[in-house]
């Protein structure tokens, strides 16, 4: 018999599309809840990629790549005017 997991405790990957609005409304959108979500994400990332016995530069390089991509997307509007175009 399948165990019944309450909607509040389900992970996003386990939620069906029809249950998605109900699941989103059950999230905690207070400043404390949002800060807690960022903290959990940071610790999950840190323990998976940085705080390991045989570490590599993968953890730091992913953060650096995300930072570069974020800044490129942020400044794309100004950068697209700097492209060299051929005038025929």
PDB file of N, CA, C and O in Angstrom:
ATOM      1  N   UNK A   1       0.845  -1.166   0.000  1.00  0.00           N
ATOM      2  CA  UNK A   1       0.000   0.000   0.000  1.00  0.00           C
ATOM      3  C   UNK A   1       0.893   1.233   0.000  1.00  0.00           C
ATOM      4  O   UNK A   1       1.852   1.303   0.768  1.00  0.00           O
ATOM      5  N   UNK A   2       0.593   2.182  -0.834  1.00  0.00           N
ATOM      6  CA  UNK A   2       1.407   3.391  -0.962  1.00  0.00           C
ATOM      7  C   UNK A   2       1.171   4.300   0.236  1.00  0.00           C
ATOM      8  O   UNK A   2       0.046   4.446   0.713  1.00  0.00           O
ATOM      9  N   UNK A   3       2.254   4.906   0.711  1.00  0.00           N
ATOM     10  CA  UNK A   3       2.123   5.832   1.835  1.00  0.00           C
ATOM     11  C   UNK A   3       1.622   7.178   1.329  1.00  0.00           C
ATOM     12  O   UNK A   3       1.990   7.626   0.243  1.00  0.00           O
ATOM     13  N   UNK A   4       0.790   7.804   2.118  1.00  0.00           N
ATOM     14  CA  UNK A   4       0.223   9.092   1.749  1.00  0.00           C
ATOM     15  C   UNK A   4       1.075  10.181   2.388  1.00  0.00           C
ATOM     16  O   UNK A   4       1.172  10.277   3.611  1.00  0.00           O
ATOM     17  N   UNK A   5       1.687  10.995   1.539  1.00  0.00           N
ATOM     18  CA  UNK A   5       2.541  12.088   2.013  1.00  0.00           C
ATOM     19  C   UNK A   5       1.722  13.371   1.948  1.00  0.00           C
ATOM     20  O   UNK A   5       1.124  13.661   0.912  1.00  0.00           O
ATOM     21  N   UNK A   6       1.683  14.152   3.038  1.00  0.00           N
ATOM     22  CA  UNK A   6       0.939  15.410   2.995  1.00  0.00           C
ATOM     23  C   UNK A   6       1.498  16.337   1.909  1.00  0.00           C
ATOM     24  O   UNK A   6       2.690  16.309   1.604  1.00  0.00           O
ATOM     25  N   UNK A   7       0.620  17.149   1.340  1.00  0.00           N
ATOM     26  CA  UNK A   7       1.005  18.046   0.247  1.00  0.00           C
ATOM     27  C   UNK A   7       2.135  18.983   0.669  1.00  0.00           C
ATOM     28  O   UNK A   7       3.009  19.293  -0.141  1.00  0.00           O
ATOM     29  N   UNK A   8       2.131  19.433   1.910  1.00  0.00           N
ATOM     30  CA  UNK A   8       3.128  20.394   2.376  1.00  0.00           C
ATOM     31  C   UNK A   8       4.536  19.790   2.400  1.00  0.00           C
ATOM     32  O   UNK A   8       5.520  20.509   2.231  1.00  0.00           O
ATOM     33  N   UNK A   9       4.634  18.491   2.607  1.00  0.00           N
ATOM     34  CA  UNK A   9       5.933  17.828   2.727  1.00  0.00           C
ATOM     35  C   UNK A   9       6.444  17.256   1.410  1.00  0.00           C
ATOM     36  O   UNK A   9       7.553  16.723   1.370  1.00  0.00           O
ATOM     37  N   UNK A  10       5.669  17.350   0.335  1.00  0.00           N
ATOM     38  CA  UNK A  10       6.107  16.819  -0.954  1.00  0.00           C
ATOM     39  C   UNK A  10       7.188  17.701  -1.554  1.00  0.00           C
ATOM     40  O   UNK A  10       7.179  18.921  -1.386  1.00  0.00           O
ATOM     41  N   UNK A  11       8.113  17.073  -2.253  1.00  0.00           N
ATOM     42  CA  UNK A  11       9.123  17.815  -2.997  1.00  0.00           C
ATOM     43  C   UNK A  11       8.522  18.247  -4.328  1.00  0.00           C
ATOM     44  O   UNK A  11       7.544  17.661  -4.792  1.00  0.00           O
ATOM     45  N   UNK A  12       9.105  19.266  -4.939  1.00  0.00           N
ATOM     46  CA  UNK A  12       8.577  19.790  -6.192  1.00  0.00           C
ATOM     47  C   UNK A  12       8.554  18.720  -7.278  1.00  0.00           C
ATOM     48  O   UNK A  12       7.636  18.699  -8.098  1.00  0.00           O
ATOM     49  N   UNK A  13       9.538  17.841  -7.296  1.00  0.00           N
ATOM     50  CA  UNK A  13       9.595  16.801  -8.319  1.00  0.00           C
ATOM     51  C   UNK A  13       8.488  15.762  -8.147  1.00  0.00           C
ATOM     52  O   UNK A  13       8.161  15.051  -9.097  1.00  0.00           O
ATOM     53  N   UNK A  14       7.905  15.664  -6.946  1.00  0.00           N
ATOM     54  CA  UNK A  14       6.865  14.679  -6.682  1.00  0.00           C
ATOM     55  C   UNK A  14       5.457  15.237  -6.878  1.00  0.00           C
ATOM     56  O   UNK A  14       4.479  14.494  -6.794  1.00  0.00           O
ATOM     57  N   UNK A  15       5.349  16.537  -7.138  1.00  0.00           N
ATOM     58  CA  UNK A  15       4.044  17.174  -7.287  1.00  0.00           C
ATOM     59  C   UNK A  15       3.568  17.023  -8.726  1.00  0.00           C
ATOM     60  O   UNK A  15       4.329  17.234  -9.670  1.00  0.00           O
ATOM     61  N   UNK A  16       2.299  16.654  -8.882  1.00  0.00           N
ATOM     62  CA  UNK A  16       1.711  16.559 -10.217  1.00  0.00           C
ATOM     63  C   UNK A  16       1.272  17.943 -10.666  1.00  0.00           C
ATOM     64  O   UNK A  16       1.086  18.834  -9.837  1.00  0.00           O
ATOM     65  N   UNK A  17       1.106  18.131 -11.962  1.00  0.00           N
ATOM     66  CA  UNK A  17       0.787  19.451 -12.514  1.00  0.00           C
ATOM     67  C   UNK A  17      -0.535  19.972 -11.952  1.00  0.00           C
ATOM     68  O   UNK A  17      -0.651  21.166 -11.677  1.00  0.00           O
ATOM     69  N   UNK A  18      -1.509  19.125 -11.781  1.00  0.00           N
ATOM     70  CA  UNK A  18      -2.788  19.561 -11.231  1.00  0.00           C
ATOM     71  C   UNK A  18      -2.686  20.018  -9.784  1.00  0.00           C
ATOM     72  O   UNK A  18      -3.488  20.840  -9.340  1.00  0.00           O
ATOM     73  N   UNK A  19      -1.708  19.497  -9.038  1.00  0.00           N
ATOM     74  CA  UNK A  19      -1.533  19.855  -7.632  1.00  0.00           C
ATOM     75  C   UNK A  19      -0.605  21.051  -7.444  1.00  0.00           C
ATOM     76  O   UNK A  19      -0.437  21.531  -6.322  1.00  0.00           O
ATOM     77  N   UNK A  20      -0.001  21.536  -8.524  1.00  0.00           N
ATOM     78  CA  UNK A  20       1.011  22.586  -8.420  1.00  0.00           C
ATOM     79  C   UNK A  20       0.495  23.882  -7.790  1.00  0.00           C
ATOM     80  O   UNK A  20       1.168  24.408  -6.904  1.00  0.00           O
ATOM     81  N   UNK A  21      -0.667  24.432  -8.195  1.00  0.00           N
ATOM     82  CA  UNK A  21      -1.127  25.668  -7.538  1.00  0.00           C
ATOM     83  C   UNK A  21      -1.350  25.491  -6.034  1.00  0.00           C
ATOM     84  O   UNK A  21      -1.010  26.374  -5.248  1.00  0.00           O
ATOM     85  N   UNK A  22      -1.915  24.358  -5.638  1.00  0.00           N
ATOM     86  CA  UNK A  22      -2.139  24.091  -4.214  1.00  0.00           C
ATOM     87  C   UNK A  22      -0.809  23.986  -3.475  1.00  0.00           C
ATOM     88  O   UNK A  22      -0.684  24.476  -2.352  1.00  0.00           O
ATOM     89  N   UNK A  23       0.189  23.349  -4.096  1.00  0.00           N
ATOM     90  CA  UNK A  23       1.501  23.189  -3.481  1.00  0.00           C
ATOM     91  C   UNK A  23       2.193  24.546  -3.319  1.00  0.00           C
ATOM     92  O   UNK A  23       2.812  24.808  -2.287  1.00  0.00           O
ATOM     93  N   UNK A  24       2.089  25.410  -4.341  1.00  0.00           N
ATOM     94  CA  UNK A  24       2.724  26.730  -4.280  1.00  0.00           C
ATOM     95  C   UNK A  24       2.093  27.571  -3.175  1.00  0.00           C
ATOM     96  O   UNK A  24       2.799  28.286  -2.464  1.00  0.00           O
ATOM     97  N   UNK A  25       0.758  27.494  -3.024  1.00  0.00           N
ATOM     98  CA  UNK A  25       0.095  28.276  -1.987  1.00  0.00           C
ATOM     99  C   UNK A  25       0.462  27.819  -0.582  1.00  0.00           C
ATOM    100  O   UNK A  25       0.301  28.583   0.370  1.00  0.00           O
ATOM    101  N   UNK A  26       0.950  26.599  -0.431  1.00  0.00           N
ATOM    102  CA  UNK A  26       1.338  26.101   0.888  1.00  0.00           C
ATOM    103  C   UNK A  26       2.766  26.490   1.273  1.00  0.00           C
ATOM    104  O   UNK A  26       3.173  26.259   2.412  1.00  0.00           O
ATOM    105  N   UNK A  27       3.525  27.068   0.361  1.00  0.00           N
ATOM    106  CA  UNK A  27       4.892  27.490   0.664  1.00  0.00           C
ATOM    107  C   UNK A  27       4.882  28.704   1.589  1.00  0.00           C
ATOM    108  O   UNK A  27       3.894  29.435   1.655  1.00  0.00           O
ATOM    109  N   UNK A  28       5.973  28.911   2.293  1.00  0.00           N
ATOM    110  CA  UNK A  28       6.120  30.027   3.226  1.00  0.00           C
ATOM    111  C   UNK A  28       6.816  31.175   2.515  1.00  0.00           C
ATOM    112  O   UNK A  28       8.014  31.098   2.242  1.00  0.00           O
ATOM    113  N   UNK A  29       6.081  32.241   2.210  1.00  0.00           N
ATOM    114  CA  UNK A  29       6.640  33.375   1.480  1.00  0.00           C
ATOM    115  C   UNK A  29       6.937  34.559   2.392  1.00  0.00           C
ATOM    116  O   UNK A  29       7.057  35.687   1.916  1.00  0.00           O
ATOM    117  N   UNK A  30       7.057  34.322   3.678  1.00  0.00           N
ATOM    118  CA  UNK A  30       7.471  35.383   4.586  1.00  0.00           C
ATOM    119  C   UNK A  30       8.975  35.586   4.419  1.00  0.00           C
ATOM    120  O   UNK A  30       9.658  34.704   3.898  1.00  0.00           O
ATOM    121  N   UNK A  31       9.504  36.735   4.851  1.00  0.00           N
ATOM    122  CA  UNK A  31      10.960  36.928   4.745  1.00  0.00           C
ATOM    123  C   UNK A  31      11.759  35.834   5.454  1.00  0.00           C
ATOM    124  O   UNK A  31      12.817  35.425   4.977  1.00  0.00           O
ATOM    125  N   UNK A  32      11.253  35.368   6.581  1.00  0.00           N
ATOM    126  CA  UNK A  32      11.947  34.296   7.307  1.00  0.00           C
ATOM    127  C   UNK A  32      11.929  32.992   6.508  1.00  0.00           C
ATOM    128  O   UNK A  32      12.925  32.271   6.475  1.00  0.00           O
ATOM    129  N   UNK A  33      10.794  32.688   5.862  1.00  0.00           N
ATOM    130  CA  UNK A  33      10.688  31.473   5.056  1.00  0.00           C
ATOM    131  C   UNK A  33      11.582  31.518   3.830  1.00  0.00           C
ATOM    132  O   UNK A  33      12.199  30.515   3.473  1.00  0.00           O
ATOM    133  N   UNK A  34      11.657  32.685   3.177  1.00  0.00           N
ATOM    134  CA  UNK A  34      12.517  32.834   1.997  1.00  0.00           C
ATOM    135  C   UNK A  34      13.982  32.728   2.385  1.00  0.00           C
ATOM    136  O   UNK A  34      14.771  32.088   1.690  1.00  0.00           O
ATOM    137  N   UNK A  35      14.346  33.361   3.507  1.00  0.00           N
ATOM    138  CA  UNK A  35      15.732  33.266   3.985  1.00  0.00           C
ATOM    139  C   UNK A  35      16.085  31.828   4.339  1.00  0.00           C
ATOM    140  O   UNK A  35      17.202  31.381   4.080  1.00  0.00           O
ATOM    141  N   UNK A  36      15.145  31.107   4.927  1.00  0.00           N
ATOM    142  CA  UNK A  36      15.378  29.700   5.258  1.00  0.00           C
ATOM    143  C   UNK A  36      15.567  28.848   4.016  1.00  0.00           C
ATOM    144  O   UNK A  36      16.379  27.923   4.012  1.00  0.00           O
ATOM    145  N   UNK A  37      14.817  29.156   2.954  1.00  0.00           N
ATOM    146  CA  UNK A  37      14.965  28.406   1.704  1.00  0.00           C
ATOM    147  C   UNK A  37      16.338  28.645   1.097  1.00  0.00           C
ATOM    148  O   UNK A  37      16.977  27.704   0.627  1.00  0.00           O
ATOM    149  N   UNK A  38      16.808  29.909   1.100  1.00  0.00           N
ATOM    150  CA  UNK A  38      18.145  30.192   0.590  1.00  0.00           C
ATOM    151  C   UNK A  38      19.212  29.521   1.444  1.00  0.00           C
ATOM    152  O   UNK A  38      20.205  29.022   0.914  1.00  0.00           O
ATOM    153  N   UNK A  39      19.020  29.505   2.746  1.00  0.00           N
ATOM    154  CA  UNK A  39      19.992  28.871   3.632  1.00  0.00           C
ATOM    155  C   UNK A  39      20.056  27.364   3.380  1.00  0.00           C
ATOM    156  O   UNK A  39      21.144  26.789   3.335  1.00  0.00           O
ATOM    157  N   UNK A  40      18.896  26.722   3.217  1.00  0.00           N
ATOM    158  CA  UNK A  40      18.894  25.284   2.923  1.00  0.00           C
ATOM    159  C   UNK A  40      19.569  24.993   1.592  1.00  0.00           C
ATOM    160  O   UNK A  40      20.312  24.019   1.468  1.00  0.00           O
ATOM    161  N   UNK A  41      19.312  25.839   0.596  1.00  0.00           N
ATOM    162  CA  UNK A  41      19.955  25.656  -0.704  1.00  0.00           C
ATOM    163  C   UNK A  41      21.457  25.822  -0.624  1.00  0.00           C
ATOM    164  O   UNK A  41      22.204  25.071  -1.251  1.00  0.00           O
ATOM    165  N   UNK A  42      21.911  26.816   0.154  1.00  0.00           N
ATOM    166  CA  UNK A  42      23.350  27.040   0.306  1.00  0.00           C
ATOM    167  C   UNK A  42      24.004  25.840   0.979  1.00  0.00           C
ATOM    168  O   UNK A  42      25.034  25.355   0.512  1.00  0.00           O
ATOM    169  N   UNK A  43      23.419  25.359   2.065  1.00  0.00           N
ATOM    170  CA  UNK A  43      24.025  24.234   2.776  1.00  0.00           C
ATOM    171  C   UNK A  43      23.992  22.955   1.951  1.00  0.00           C
ATOM    172  O   UNK A  43      24.918  22.147   2.017  1.00  0.00           O
ATOM    173  N   UNK A  44      22.929  22.768   1.175  1.00  0.00           N
ATOM    174  CA  UNK A  44      22.862  21.587   0.305  1.00  0.00           C
ATOM    175  C   UNK A  44      23.972  21.638  -0.739  1.00  0.00           C
ATOM    176  O   UNK A  44      24.651  20.639  -0.975  1.00  0.00           O
ATOM    177  N   UNK A  45      24.158  22.805  -1.367  1.00  0.00           N
ATOM    178  CA  UNK A  45      25.215  22.976  -2.371  1.00  0.00           C
ATOM    179  C   UNK A  45      26.593  22.813  -1.728  1.00  0.00           C
ATOM    180  O   UNK A  45      27.453  22.115  -2.265  1.00  0.00           O
ATOM    181  N   UNK A  46      26.800  23.451  -0.588  1.00  0.00           N
ATOM    182  CA  UNK A  46      28.096  23.410   0.086  1.00  0.00           C
ATOM    183  C   UNK A  46      28.477  21.982   0.461  1.00  0.00           C
ATOM    184  O   UNK A  46      29.613  21.562   0.244  1.00  0.00           O
ATOM    185  N   UNK A  47      27.533  21.239   1.019  1.00  0.00           N
ATOM    186  CA  UNK A  47      27.841  19.876   1.442  1.00  0.00           C
ATOM    187  C   UNK A  47      27.996  18.918   0.264  1.00  0.00           C
ATOM    188  O   UNK A  47      28.678  17.901   0.393  1.00  0.00           O
ATOM    189  N   UNK A  48      27.383  19.214  -0.878  1.00  0.00           N
ATOM    190  CA  UNK A  48      27.483  18.321  -2.027  1.00  0.00           C
ATOM    191  C   UNK A  48      28.744  18.560  -2.848  1.00  0.00           C
ATOM    192  O   UNK A  48      29.339  17.606  -3.347  1.00  0.00           O
ATOM    193  N   UNK A  49      29.167  19.829  -2.998  1.00  0.00           N
ATOM    194  CA  UNK A  49      30.267  20.132  -3.908  1.00  0.00           C
ATOM    195  C   UNK A  49      31.522  20.682  -3.243  1.00  0.00           C
ATOM    196  O   UNK A  49      32.612  20.515  -3.788  1.00  0.00           O
ATOM    197  N   UNK A  50      31.414  21.319  -2.109  1.00  0.00           N
ATOM    198  CA  UNK A  50      32.579  21.977  -1.509  1.00  0.00           C
ATOM    199  C   UNK A  50      33.126  21.183  -0.330  1.00  0.00           C
ATOM    200  O   UNK A  50      34.336  20.977  -0.245  1.00  0.00           O
ATOM    201  N   UNK A  51      32.281  20.739   0.567  1.00  0.00           N
ATOM    202  CA  UNK A  51      32.698  20.074   1.791  1.00  0.00           C
ATOM    203  C   UNK A  51      32.762  18.559   1.581  1.00  0.00           C
ATOM    204  O   UNK A  51      31.984  17.810   2.173  1.00  0.00           O
ATOM    205  N   UNK A  52      33.693  18.118   0.736  1.00  0.00           N
ATOM    206  CA  UNK A  52      33.842  16.699   0.440  1.00  0.00           C
ATOM    207  C   UNK A  52      35.287  16.284   0.672  1.00  0.00           C
ATOM    208  O   UNK A  52      36.176  17.133   0.730  1.00  0.00           O
ATOM    209  N   UNK A  53      35.528  14.975   0.805  1.00  0.00           N
ATOM    210  CA  UNK A  53      36.886  14.499   1.047  1.00  0.00           C
ATOM    211  C   UNK A  53      37.792  14.727  -0.155  1.00  0.00           C
ATOM    212  O   UNK A  53      38.885  15.277  -0.019  1.00  0.00           O
ATOM    213  N   UNK A  54      37.340  14.306  -1.322  1.00  0.00           N
ATOM    214  CA  UNK A  54      38.132  14.482  -2.533  1.00  0.00           C
ATOM    215  C   UNK A  54      37.516  15.601  -3.359  1.00  0.00           C
ATOM    216  O   UNK A  54      36.834  15.351  -4.353  1.00  0.00           O
ATOM    217  N   UNK A  55      37.755  16.801  -2.949  1.00  0.00           N
ATOM    218  CA  UNK A  55      37.166  17.945  -3.619  1.00  0.00           C
ATOM    219  C   UNK A  55      37.931  18.331  -4.877  1.00  0.00           C
ATOM    220  O   UNK A  55      39.068  17.910  -5.093  1.00  0.00           O
ATOM    221  N   UNK A  56      37.291  19.126  -5.681  1.00  0.00           N
ATOM    222  CA  UNK A  56      37.922  19.658  -6.881  1.00  0.00           C
ATOM    223  C   UNK A  56      37.441  21.091  -7.058  1.00  0.00           C
ATOM    224  O   UNK A  56      36.778  21.648  -6.184  1.00  0.00           O
ATOM    225  N   UNK A  57      37.775  21.668  -8.175  1.00  0.00           N
ATOM    226  CA  UNK A  57      37.373  23.041  -8.435  1.00  0.00           C
ATOM    227  C   UNK A  57      35.950  23.112  -8.978  1.00  0.00           C
ATOM    228  O   UNK A  57      35.486  24.198  -9.325  1.00  0.00           O
ATOM    229  N   UNK A  58      35.248  21.990  -9.060  1.00  0.00           N
ATOM    230  CA  UNK A  58      33.908  21.969  -9.650  1.00  0.00           C
ATOM    231  C   UNK A  58      32.938  22.854  -8.888  1.00  0.00           C
ATOM    232  O   UNK A  58      32.173  23.593  -9.509  1.00  0.00           O
ATOM    233  N   UNK A  59      32.944  22.803  -7.570  1.00  0.00           N
ATOM    234  CA  UNK A  59      32.011  23.591  -6.781  1.00  0.00           C
ATOM    235  C   UNK A  59      32.197  25.074  -6.968  1.00  0.00           C
ATOM    236  O   UNK A  59      31.225  25.809  -7.146  1.00  0.00           O
ATOM    237  N   UNK A  60      33.435  25.523  -6.930  1.00  0.00           N
ATOM    238  CA  UNK A  60      33.722  26.944  -7.077  1.00  0.00           C
ATOM    239  C   UNK A  60      33.511  27.375  -8.525  1.00  0.00           C
ATOM    240  O   UNK A  60      33.027  28.479  -8.773  1.00  0.00           O
ATOM    241  N   UNK A  61      33.864  26.528  -9.476  1.00  0.00           N
ATOM    242  CA  UNK A  61      33.715  26.908 -10.878  1.00  0.00           C
ATOM    243  C   UNK A  61      32.240  27.031 -11.281  1.00  0.00           C
ATOM    244  O   UNK A  61      31.916  27.853 -12.138  1.00  0.00           O
ATOM    245  N   UNK A  62      31.344  26.242 -10.690  1.00  0.00           N
ATOM    246  CA  UNK A  62      29.923  26.381 -10.986  1.00  0.00           C
ATOM    247  C   UNK A  62      29.387  27.718 -10.491  1.00  0.00           C
ATOM    248  O   UNK A  62      28.588  28.360 -11.173  1.00  0.00           O
ATOM    249  N   UNK A  63      29.824  28.139  -9.308  1.00  0.00           N
ATOM    250  CA  UNK A  63      29.401  29.439  -8.788  1.00  0.00           C
ATOM    251  C   UNK A  63      29.939  30.548  -9.679  1.00  0.00           C
ATOM    252  O   UNK A  63      29.220  31.497  -9.989  1.00  0.00           O
ATOM    253  N   UNK A  64      31.188  30.438 -10.090  1.00  0.00           N
ATOM    254  CA  UNK A  64      31.791  31.443 -10.958  1.00  0.00           C
ATOM    255  C   UNK A  64      31.081  31.500 -12.314  1.00  0.00           C
ATOM    256  O   UNK A  64      30.835  32.587 -12.835  1.00  0.00           O
ATOM    257  N   UNK A  65      30.754  30.349 -12.882  1.00  0.00           N
ATOM    258  CA  UNK A  65      30.053  30.320 -14.166  1.00  0.00           C
ATOM    259  C   UNK A  65      28.658  30.933 -14.043  1.00  0.00           C
ATOM    260  O   UNK A  65      28.218  31.655 -14.939  1.00  0.00           O
ATOM    261  N   UNK A  66      27.968  30.655 -12.953  1.00  0.00           N
ATOM    262  CA  UNK A  66      26.643  31.249 -12.744  1.00  0.00           C
ATOM    263  C   UNK A  66      26.744  32.760 -12.588  1.00  0.00           C
ATOM    264  O   UNK A  66      25.883  33.493 -13.073  1.00  0.00           O
ATOM    265  N   UNK A  67      27.785  33.226 -11.915  1.00  0.00           N
ATOM    266  CA  UNK A  67      28.003  34.659 -11.733  1.00  0.00           C
ATOM    267  C   UNK A  67      28.268  35.343 -13.072  1.00  0.00           C
ATOM    268  O   UNK A  67      27.710  36.405 -13.348  1.00  0.00           O
ATOM    269  N   UNK A  68      29.113  34.742 -13.900  1.00  0.00           N
ATOM    270  CA  UNK A  68      29.421  35.315 -15.211  1.00  0.00           C
ATOM    271  C   UNK A  68      28.178  35.339 -16.090  1.00  0.00           C
ATOM    272  O   UNK A  68      27.906  36.342 -16.749  1.00  0.00           O
ATOM    273  N   UNK A  69      27.422  34.245 -16.106  1.00  0.00           N
ATOM    274  CA  UNK A  69      26.205  34.183 -16.903  1.00  0.00           C
ATOM    275  C   UNK A  69      25.164  35.207 -16.433  1.00  0.00           C
ATOM    276  O   UNK A  69      24.508  35.854 -17.250  1.00  0.00           O
ATOM    277  N   UNK A  70      25.021  35.346 -15.124  1.00  0.00           N
ATOM    278  CA  UNK A  70      24.085  36.321 -14.578  1.00  0.00           C
ATOM    279  C   UNK A  70      24.464  37.741 -14.990  1.00  0.00           C
ATOM    280  O   UNK A  70      23.595  38.518 -15.387  1.00  0.00           O
ATOM    281  N   UNK A  71      25.740  38.088 -14.903  1.00  0.00           N
ATOM    282  CA  UNK A  71      26.168  39.433 -15.275  1.00  0.00           C
ATOM    283  C   UNK A  71      26.058  39.667 -16.776  1.00  0.00           C
ATOM    284  O   UNK A  71      25.757  40.784 -17.199  1.00  0.00           O
ATOM    285  N   UNK A  72      26.291  38.652 -17.581  1.00  0.00           N
ATOM    286  CA  UNK A  72      26.127  38.799 -19.028  1.00  0.00           C
ATOM    287  C   UNK A  72      24.660  39.052 -19.369  1.00  0.00           C
ATOM    288  O   UNK A  72      24.349  39.933 -20.170  1.00  0.00           O
ATOM    289  N   UNK A  73      23.769  38.283 -18.766  1.00  0.00           N
ATOM    290  CA  UNK A  73      22.341  38.482 -19.033  1.00  0.00           C
ATOM    291  C   UNK A  73      21.878  39.852 -18.560  1.00  0.00           C
ATOM    292  O   UNK A  73      21.023  40.475 -19.188  1.00  0.00           O
ATOM    293  N   UNK A  74      22.440  40.314 -17.463  1.00  0.00           N
ATOM    294  CA  UNK A  74      22.053  41.614 -16.926  1.00  0.00           C
ATOM    295  C   UNK A  74      22.505  42.750 -17.822  1.00  0.00           C
ATOM    296  O   UNK A  74      21.797  43.749 -17.948  1.00  0.00           O
ATOM    297  N   UNK A  75      23.666  42.623 -18.448  1.00  0.00           N
ATOM    298  CA  UNK A  75      24.198  43.707 -19.265  1.00  0.00           C
ATOM    299  C   UNK A  75      24.039  43.452 -20.765  1.00  0.00           C
ATOM    300  O   UNK A  75      24.661  44.149 -21.568  1.00  0.00           O
ATOM    301  N   UNK A  76      23.224  42.473 -21.162  1.00  0.00           N
ATOM    302  CA  UNK A  76      23.057  42.146 -22.576  1.00  0.00           C
ATOM    303  C   UNK A  76      22.485  43.315 -23.363  1.00  0.00           C
ATOM    304  O   UNK A  76      22.867  43.539 -24.512  1.00  0.00           O
ATOM    305  N   UNK A  77      21.584  44.052 -22.760  1.00  0.00           N
ATOM    306  CA  UNK A  77      20.946  45.164 -23.464  1.00  0.00           C
ATOM    307  C   UNK A  77      21.985  46.187 -23.932  1.00  0.00           C
ATOM    308  O   UNK A  77      21.878  46.711 -25.041  1.00  0.00           O
ATOM    309  N   UNK A  78      22.979  46.472 -23.105  1.00  0.00           N
ATOM    310  CA  UNK A  78      24.033  47.405 -23.492  1.00  0.00           C
ATOM    311  C   UNK A  78      25.043  46.758 -24.429  1.00  0.00           C
ATOM    312  O   UNK A  78      25.583  47.426 -25.311  1.00  0.00           O
ATOM    313  N   UNK A  79      25.306  45.458 -24.249  1.00  0.00           N
ATOM    314  CA  UNK A  79      26.302  44.777 -25.068  1.00  0.00           C
ATOM    315  C   UNK A  79      25.842  44.566 -26.505  1.00  0.00           C
ATOM    316  O   UNK A  79      26.669  44.540 -27.416  1.00  0.00           O
ATOM    317  N   UNK A  80      24.552  44.417 -26.722  1.00  0.00           N
ATOM    318  CA  UNK A  80      24.102  44.137 -28.086  1.00  0.00           C
ATOM    319  C   UNK A  80      24.288  45.344 -28.994  1.00  0.00           C
ATOM    320  O   UNK A  80      24.329  45.186 -30.215  1.00  0.00           O
ATOM    321  N   UNK A  81      24.402  46.539 -28.437  1.00  0.00           N
ATOM    322  CA  UNK A  81      24.650  47.720 -29.254  1.00  0.00           C
ATOM    323  C   UNK A  81      26.122  47.864 -29.622  1.00  0.00           C
ATOM    324  O   UNK A  81      26.461  48.645 -30.511  1.00  0.00           O
ATOM    325  N   UNK A  82      26.996  47.126 -28.955  1.00  0.00           N
ATOM    326  CA  UNK A  82      28.428  47.209 -29.201  1.00  0.00           C
ATOM    327  C   UNK A  82      28.913  46.214 -30.253  1.00  0.00           C
ATOM    328  O   UNK A  82      30.100  46.195 -30.579  1.00  0.00           O
ATOM    329  N   UNK A  83      28.015  45.390 -30.787  1.00  0.00           N
ATOM    330  CA  UNK A  83      28.426  44.405 -31.784  1.00  0.00           C
ATOM    331  C   UNK A  83      28.915  45.084 -33.050  1.00  0.00           C
ATOM    332  O   UNK A  83      28.456  46.165 -33.420  1.00  0.00           O
ATOM    333  N   UNK A  84      29.839  44.436 -33.691  1.00  0.00           N
ATOM    334  CA  UNK A  84      30.325  44.951 -34.991  1.00  0.00           C
ATOM    335  C   UNK A  84      29.429  44.397 -36.069  1.00  0.00           C
ATOM    336  O   UNK A  84      29.196  43.190 -36.139  1.00  0.00           O
ATOM    337  N   UNK A  85      28.933  45.269 -36.901  1.00  0.00           N
ATOM    338  CA  UNK A  85      28.054  44.848 -37.978  1.00  0.00           C
ATOM    339  C   UNK A  85      28.664  45.284 -39.294  1.00  0.00           C
ATOM    340  O   UNK A  85      29.286  46.342 -39.395  1.00  0.00           O
ATOM    341  N   UNK A  86      28.475  44.461 -40.282  1.00  0.00           N
ATOM    342  CA  UNK A  86      28.942  44.829 -41.618  1.00  0.00           C
ATOM    343  C   UNK A  86      27.825  45.606 -42.297  1.00  0.00           C
ATOM    344  O   UNK A  86      26.663  45.200 -42.283  1.00  0.00           O
ATOM    345  N   UNK A  87      28.195  46.713 -42.878  1.00  0.00           N
ATOM    346  CA  UNK A  87      27.230  47.505 -43.618  1.00  0.00           C
ATOM    347  C   UNK A  87      27.491  47.275 -45.098  1.00  0.00           C
ATOM    348  O   UNK A  87      28.570  47.609 -45.586  1.00  0.00           O
ATOM    349  N   UNK A  88      26.567  46.733 -45.798  1.00  0.00           N
ATOM    350  CA  UNK A  88      26.735  46.418 -47.213  1.00  0.00           C
ATOM    351  C   UNK A  88      26.111  47.499 -48.049  1.00  0.00           C
ATOM    352  O   UNK A  88      26.142  47.426 -49.277  1.00  0.00           O
TER     353      UNK A  88
END
